[in-house]
């Protein structure tokens, strides 16, 4: 899935993304770190892995659109 960075806070390493249909999804530091990023800017295109959660969908991995999503851990 892809989206566009809406907000990013470098101090907390969290922010939000707008999907192409206009849906806003938030991400936390765990999702940011899972993508191996160092920084994001407003308007950047990103690849996302999204998981269903009881309180709604959540981003589990976020990375640049030019990077592949990391493979899920085998286990």
Helices and strands as residue ranges (DSSP letters): E 2-9, E 14-19, E 24-27, H 29-34, E 45-51, E 58-64
